[in-house]
């Protein structure tokens, strides 16, 4: 079994704090994962005092059998102890070297809610009276590894994210993971009549921030078709597809497994819908020549800004409508079941581009 980066960051912080308190007697620490509610043992590679008020500890990432670029990368945590001022948070978390910066969110460190919850919940019981600490997470190889990810596409630069909703790695490419997703869907279908499908962590995180009940959210990875069929078989009443437009647009072209290795055609699909709503041929050629759907969206936005037009809304309204219709037809073809379906598409900055016509009514059920 492998663990996510926040778990190793938390383990390093625990070790540094306990060493500072002269309470570390072994080369491992116990971390309460919270999600799921279980305790795990994490080895500590190195730990040392910087001075009487600070200590540094190092762990190494172990994602288990999952193919992950962070395998064996060192995770440092610098813990600095000081007296606690009144009305202050007793555990302050900062991103150091190698932790990404969210350029679209006030340049905050890319340390997300689960990582913050994990570190605070594990460290607060270890604090001495009137003690507060600053925990700085450092990934020495973060900048280099980030170049092999799509972080920059989602507004995270200069390093990796401490992103995740659970402490246990969930491989997105293994057939066993699809079975796990399907089993989770079956369980949730017995509890809720309306569910949200998110392809990855960015969708999950954004959906939660918009007030959608996390218990109704399911990750699908690239297996949207398979998950939609299971939803139909379980007679789910309504599904909200919530995802990055560069992925969901494939459904508008009838592609229901969204991994690039199996099928792409995103720009061709986008160009077709641009033609459908009447964009001129010269613009269609420019859209098709774009490197990514994101750059094509930017091109359309620039045209709208310069000509006071509304091409983005027209194009993505047509795309969202087609996603809904084709998904409903796909479900009916394989299960002979009809269900309500809506879609919400967002861009790389996690800003919503378009909601399909019945998205509002479904979202009301989900919050």
N, C-alpha and C positions, 0 to 999 in steps of 0.2 A: 504494500500500500504506500502511495506517495502523498506528500503534503504540499500545500500551496505556499508561495513565498511569504505571505503574512505570518504563517506558523513559525518559520525559521527566524524571521525578524523578531517575533515575540520571544522565542526561546533565547536568542542572543540578549535581548533586553532583560529577561528574567535572570540570566546568568550574571550579567554585569551588575545588576542591582544587588543580587545576593552576595556576590564577591565583595562589593563595596561594604556590605553589612557584615562581612566575614562569616557568611552563612553558607557558602558553596563548598560542599565536601566531596563532590563526585564530578565526573566529566560528562554529566548529562543533567537535564532539567525536565520537569513534567509541565506540559502545557495543556490547559483545558481548552479544547477546540470550540466550545460553545455551540457551534454549528458544524457537525452534529455534537450533541452533548456527551462527549467522551474525552478521556485524558490520554495523552500519548507522551512517550519519552523521546526526547530529541538530544542527540549527542552535541557536546560543546567542543569545538576544536581548540580554541584558545581563549584565554581571559586574562586581563591584567588591569591594575590600577594605573590611571593617568596621574592622579594626585589623590588627596584625602577626600575630595568631593566628587570624583568621577572615575569611571571604569569603562573598559571596552571589552566586548566579547564577540566571538566569531563562530558562526555555524556555517554549514554548507547545504545548499539546496539538494533535496532528494525527492524528485517527483515520482519515484517508483518506476513502473514499467512504461509510463507515459513518455512519449517522445517530446522532450521539452528543451528549449535552448538554454534554460537556466540550470540544467543538471550540473551539479557539483560547483556551482558558482558560490563564492563566499558572501555571506550576509553579515555585516557588522552592525552592532548597536552600541552607541556611546550613551551612557547614562550619567547625567550630572545631577547631583543632589544639592538641595538648598532649603532654607527655611521657607515655610509656606505662608505667603501673604494672605490676608483675609479675602474670602470670596473668590479665590482663584482655583482653577482646575489643578488638581494635585498631580496629574500626569499630562504633560504637554508633549506632543509628538511632532517631530520635524523631519523633513526629508533632506538628506545630505547628498553627497556626491553619488551620482548614478541613479538617484530617484528622479523620475520624470517630473516635468513642470506642466501644469494644465494651462496652456496659453489662452484658452477660452473661458477660464474660470478664475480670473484675477491672478494668474500665475501661481496658484497654489500648488503645493506638492501633490503628486499623483498617489496619495495614500487614501484609499477609499474606506467606506463605512465599516466593512467587516474587519479590516486591518486595525482601524482605530478601536473598535469595540473589543477585539481580541487582546490587544496590548493593554488597554486600560483595565479590563476585567481581570487580567492575570497579574498585573503589577500593583494595583491599588491595595490588595490585602497584604502586600509585602512591605508597604511603606511604614516608616516609624512615625511616631506622633509628631505633628507639625512639620512633616517633611513633604516637599514637593520635588518632582523630578522633571527634567527635560530629557526626552528620549530622541536621539537623532539616528535614523536608519541610513546606512551607507551601503551602496552596492558598487564596489570598486570596478566591476566589469559592466556596470549598467549601461553606460553610454555606448560601448562597443556592441553589446547584445541588442540594444534598442534598434540598431541599424538593420537588424534581421527581422524586425516586427513591423506591424502596421500602426504602431502607436502614433506616429506623426500624423497619419491620416485622420486620427480622432482627436487631434489637438494636444497630444502629449509629446513633448520634446525633451532631449538631453538625458533620457534615461528610461528605465522601466517603471511600470505601475505596480503598486501593491494592491492588486485588484483581485476580487473573488468574493463569493458569497458563502463559501464553506472552507473548512480547513483541509478537506480531502480532495486530491486532484481527481477531476472527472475527465478522462481522455475523450476528446471529441471525434476521434477517428476510428475507434475500435467498434466492431460489431456488437460487442457486449454492452457498450455504452448506449447504443440505440435501444437495446432491450431494456436497459435501466430507465431510459427516458420514457419508453412506452409503458413500462410498469408504473412509473410515477404518474403518467397521464391517466392510466386506468384508475389508480387510487384517487386522484383528484377529481376525476369525473364522477365518482361516487359521492363526493362532498359538495361539488359546485356545478351549476349548470352553465356557467360562463367562465372561460379561461383565456389567458393571454399566452401567445407563443412568441418567444424571443429567440433569435438565432444564437446570440452570444451574450457575454457579460455586459457589453455596453448597453444593449437593449434592456437587460434586466435592471441595471442600475438606473437608467433613465426612467423606465416604467415605474419603479419604486418611488423615485423622486416626484413623479407626477401624481402620487397618491393612490396608485393601484395596489390593492391588497397583495402583498408578496406571496401569500398562500395560493393565489390563483395564477401565479406566473410559472411557466415551464420553459426551460431551454430546449431547443430542438436541434442545435447545431445546423448542419446542412440538410438534415433529413425532414424537411417540411412536408413533402408528399406523404411519407410513411406516417408521420405524426397526424396529419390531417385525416388520413384514412382511419387510424385508430380512434380519433375523436368522433368520426362518423359512426363507427361500429359501437362506440360507447354511448351514442345518442346524446352527445353534448349539445346543448341548445344554441350556444353562440361562441365564436372564437374571434379574438382580436389578434391580428398579425401585426407585430410591433417590431420594426427593424430598419436597418440601414438601407437606403434606397438602392445602393449598388448591389445588394443581395436580393431584396424583394422584387426588384424590377424583372428578375428572371421569371417569376411566376406569371407576369403579364405576357411573357413570351411562351408560356406553357412548359417551362423548365421547373420541375419540382424537386430536383436534387441540386442544391445550389453550389456545390463545390466546383471550383474552377477547373479541376482536373477532369471533370466529367462533361461540363458544358459551360460555355460562356455566353457570347452573343449580347452582352449588356448594351453596348453602344449601338448595335444593330436594332435592338428592341427600342431603345430610346429614340433613335432616328425615325423608326417607323411611326411612333406615336407623335413625334414632332410633325411628320408629314400628314398624319391624320387630322391634326388640328389646323393645318394650313400654313406652316412656316415655309418661307421661300426656299427654293432649291439651293441657293448659295449658302444659306444657314444650315440646311440639312447636310451639305458636304462638310461644313466646318464641324458640326456635331459629330459626324461619323469619324472625322480625323482626330478627335480628341483622344488623349491617352487614357483617360478614366471617365467614369460617369460623373465624378465629382467636378472635374474640369469642365465637362459639358454643362453641368448645372450652373457653374459659375459663368459660363458664356451666356446662357439664357438669362441669368440674373442681370448681367451687364447690358444685354439688349433691352431688357425691361426698364432698367434705370435710365438708359440713354434715349429711349423712344416712348416712354410713358405707356408701355404695353403691359400685358399680363400673360405672357407666354408660359412662364413657369407654372402658374396656376392652371392654365388650360391643359398643358402637357401632363402634369402630374395628377390632375383630376381624371384624365383619361386613363392614365396608368393605374391609379388606385382603383378605379371602377373595374378595370380589366382584371386586376389581381383578385378582387372579390369574386367576380363572375367565374373566372377560370378555376379558382380554388373550390368554389361551390360545385361546379361541374365535375371537377376531379373527384371530390368526395362522393358525389352522387353516382358517378360511373363505377366506383369500386365498392360502394356500400348500399346504394339506393336509399340513402338518407339525405334529408335536406336540413341544413342548419343556417343560422344567421352568421354572416362573416363580414368583418370590417378590417381595414388596414390603416396603419399610421406609418408614414415614412419619414425618417430623419436624415440629416446630412452628417458630415464628419465633425462638425462642431456641436453635434447632438441637438441641433435646432430642428424642430418639426417642419417639414416641407409641406406635407399634405395629409389630411385625414379624409378617408372616404366618407360617403354621404351618411352612412348609418353608424359611424364610429362613435359619435357622441352618446347615442342611446346605449351602446354596449359598454362604453367606459363607465357610465353611471352605475351599471350593475357590478362593476369590478372594484370600485373604490370603497 
